[in-house]
Amino acid sequence: MMLRKRRGRSLTPRHIPHRPLSSVARATAAAKSDIRRRRDGDSYREESFTTIWHISFFKSSLNNCDVDISLCPVYYKCKLCNTRPQRSKQMDHIFIDNLRRLRADKKLTQEQAALRLGVSAQSVSRWECGKTMPDIMLLPELARLYGVTVDDLFRQRPSAYDNYAQRLTAMFSESQNPDDFATAVSEFEKLRHSGSETPNDLRMEGILHQYMAIHCILRAVTLFDESIEHARRLSDSVTLWKARRQKAYFLGRIGRGDETIREQLDAIETGTANSQEWILLVAAYLYNNDAQSAYDWFLQAAQHFPEEAMLFVFGGDACRELGRTEEAFQHWDQALKLDGTLRDAKLSKAAYYDELGLYTEAYDLWCEIIEDLKSAGYESEIAYPLAQAEKCKEKLHIHRHW
């Protein structure tokens, strides 16, 4: 079938079906009738190598296939001399050797492997002898059976894992790609639902989440730093201090709160600290579970900056941790007096009302927060206060019933 090239149009073989091909044999047969032309100076030249670029057409049909099979040299050869390039021959040997070795590592006979794959034992034998190649659609199942990825089948001496999920865990530790994490989690879920999950699988799944946690921590710190730097360049003070407080909170949660405290103490000692630097220091002590130091620094800061509403929010939070109930509400009320729209103060008050068993006051305040969020257009953020309001409502019903 000869294809004519028109200017402005690409060459598209019309014989390629609009559904996935069932085998390499059919794909190769279709490719053999395709003669591609390329522009070479002022003339065209024909290329005689079988092309299987359209094999990637049904890559989407391969579950968990992480390699572009159209790039595997095992599956192409010259149409004229019926030979493969040298690189392809080497790949053949690697592929064949891996089939034999990985099956042996899994302690499977050819008959057992064939049964798991739904083929005959003779087919497995012919693959391992290099007489034929497995169906391209079978490669993902073959890799999963041997506890490797499709890509591993074409690598020099890949390690055989207990199962595919463990191999994906190792792959994520190298790639740090969240997509690999999601795929590995899905594979562990399959093991759990099938009832075949072992204690070692649980250990490996824990390691997988450990890798992801470390990845997320490093990524979060990087993003906070980028936000702070970008806000500083744009002179966006609101975002700047929100990002710095959020970073301080995050560092406190992962045991690195001392970093923010040291940084803020240095700023205050140099005499260059503004009100936000003082607020951040009080917050950093709170996030580092040192409420007494937070309270002491709050008292000093309140003398210098009595008009800073956010400072009194953290002062009230410090009093709450120290059991200074009356004083805590005084500071939150002062924050709301300075800024009636400050939801942070309302959130702290509502949570403390709930903790003290004052469910009527808590319920009213949660409802007020819900209305504030709706008015501000934050419909997606009402889930938490709504849930808290419902809990208060249930507790009020129980108390009244008694």
C-alpha positions, -999 to 999 in steps of 0.1 A, spaced: 0 0 0 16 32 -12 9 64 7 10 97 -11 22 127 9 4 160 5 18 192 17 6 201 52 -6 165 59 10 137 78 12 101 65 -14 81 83 -18 44 73 -54 39 65 -52 2 71 -45 5 109 -76 -6 128 -94 16 152 -92 -9 180 -63 -26 198 -46 -54 178 -46 -88 194 -10 -98 189 24 -88 178 20 -110 147 -10 -90 135 7 -57 143 38 -68 124 18 -80 95 1 -47 93 34 -28 96 50 -48 67 26 -33 42 35 2 53 62 19 34 71 52 50 85 81 30 107 109 44 118 141 28 155 140 20 166 171 3 145 175 -28 138 138 -32 120 111 -12 136 79 0 119 48 12 127 32 45 127 -6 46 126 -13 83 94 -26 98 79 1 119 57 -8 149 51 27 161 14 19 160 18 -8 185 18 20 210 -17 26 198 -29 -1 222 -6 7 250 -36 22 268 -50 -13 269 -21 -26 289 -28 -24 326 1 -10 347 24 -11 317 52 14 325 73 10 294 66 21 258 66 -13 241 70 4 208 106 11 219 115 -25 227 139 -37 199 128 -73 204 98 -66 183 112 -52 151 136 -63 122 146 -55 87 120 -64 60 146 -70 33 171 -92 51 148 -105 78 174 -97 105 175 -76 135 201 -49 143 228 -59 167 213 -40 196 180 -60 191 199 -93 193 214 -83 226 180 -73 239 167 -107 227 193 -125 248 186 -103 279 149 -108 276 152 -146 271 177 -149 300 154 -129 323 124 -151 315 143 -182 325 160 -167 356 130 -149 370 108 -180 367 135 -199 385 138 -172 412 100 -175 418 105 -213 420 80 -220 393 80 -248 367 72 -240 331 39 -258 336 31 -237 367 40 -204 349 20 -214 319 -11 -222 341 -8 -188 357 -5 -170 324 -32 -190 306 -9 -204 279 6 -238 272 38 -251 288 52 -254 252 47 -217 247 67 -209 278 94 -233 267 96 -217 233 99 -182 248 128 -193 270 145 -210 241 141 -179 220 121 -196 193 91 -173 197 82 -142 217 52 -138 240 22 -119 229 28 -82 235 -5 -80 254 9 -107 278 39 -87 289 22 -69 319 9 -102 332 43 -118 327 60 -90 346 35 -91 374 39 -129 378 76 -125 382 74 -95 405 90 -70 382 79 -43 358 76 -47 320 107 -24 318 126 -48 340 121 -77 315 145 -59 292 171 -49 317 203 -68 327 196 -91 356 167 -73 374 158 -84 410 128 -106 415 105 -94 443 79 -113 462 52 -96 441 46 -67 418 36 -44 447 70 -47 463 87 -40 430 66 -8 426 76 2 461 113 0 452 106 19 420 89 47 439 118 50 462 139 59 432 115 79 411 96 98 439 68 101 414 34 103 431 19 83 402 42 54 411 30 57 447 -6 55 437 0 25 415 19 7 443 -9 14 468 -34 0 443 -14 -32 440 -12 -36 478 -50 -31 480 -54 -60 455 -33 -82 477 -54 -73 507 -87 -80 490 -74 -113 476 -64 -124 511 -28 -131 499 -11 -102 518 18 -114 540 34 -97 570 63 -88 547 38 -71 524 25 -50 553 61 -40 562 68 -30 526 35 -11 524 46 8 555 79 16 539 61 28 508 41 53 529 73 62 548 89 71 514 58 92 505 58 110 538 94 120 535 87 131 499 57 152 510 77 168 539 105 179 516 81 191 490 60 210 515 90 229 530 102 237 494 68 251 485 65 272 516 100 286 509 90 294 473 58 310 485 76 332 510 102 343 484 77 350 458 55 370 482 85 390 493 94 399 457 58 410 451 56 429 484 26 407 493 28 410 531 -5 391 538 6 360 519 42 364 532 32 361 569 5 335 563 31 313 546 57 319 573 32 310 601 21 279 581 57 268 577 63 273 614 33 252 622 45 225 599 80 224 612 66 222 647 45 192 638 76 173 624 98 181 653 117 210 638 101 239 656 134 251 671 144 263 637 117 289 636 122 299 672 159 305 667 153 325 636 127 347 653 148 352 685 177 364 663 154 389 645 141 403 678 176 406 694 188 426 665 160 451 670 147 448 635 116 428 643 82 442 634 49 431 649 46 401 627 80 388 638 68 389 674 36 372 665 55 345 646 77 339 677 47 334 700 32 310 674 64 291 670 66 284 707 30 272 707 36 250 677 66 236 696 44 227 726 60 253 748 29 272 759 46 289 789 73 305 767 46 315 742 26 332 770 57 350 783 66 364 749 30 373 743 29 395 773 59 414 761 46 417 726 12 429 737 29 459 754 46 469 721 18 460 697 -16 463 715 -35 468 682 -25 435 666 -56 413 666 -37 381 655 -13 385 685 -42 382 709 -55 350 691 -22 333 699 -22 348 734 -56 332 740 -44 299 726 -14 300 750 -37 306 779 -59 277 769 -29 254 770 -20 267 804 -55 263 818 -61 300 821 -97 298 809 -110 332 817 -79 350 804 -81 329 772 -116 342 764 -106 377 773 -78 377 747 -100 361 720 -127 387 726 -100 414 724 -89 400 690 -125 401 678 -129 436 691 -99 447 670 -110 427 640 -146 413 640 -139 392 608 -110 373 623 -122 336 621 -91 323 639 -104 338 671 -139 323 666 -124 289 658 -103 289 690 -133 300 711 -157 274 696 -132 246 701 -126 256 737 -163 259 744 -167 224 730 -138 211 752 -154 227 783 -187 211 776 -204 244 768 -222 229 738 -248 256 734 -222 284 731 -201 261 709 -230 253 686 -239 290 682 -204 299 674 -199 271 649 -230 282 631 -217 317 630 -185 305 615 -204 285 588 -223 317 579 -191 337 577 -176 311 553 -207 311 531 -207 349 529 -170 349 519 -176 323 492 -157 295 509 -184 269 505 -159 240 504 -145 249 538 -177 246 558 -173 208 562 -153 210 594 -174 236 613 -206 219 601 -194 185 614 -186 202 648 -219 219 649 -237 186 643 -217 169 671 -227 197 695 -263 193 684 -262 156 692 -247 162 726 -272 188 734 -300 164 725 -285 137 748 -282 161 777 -317 174 773 -331 139 770 -315 130 803 
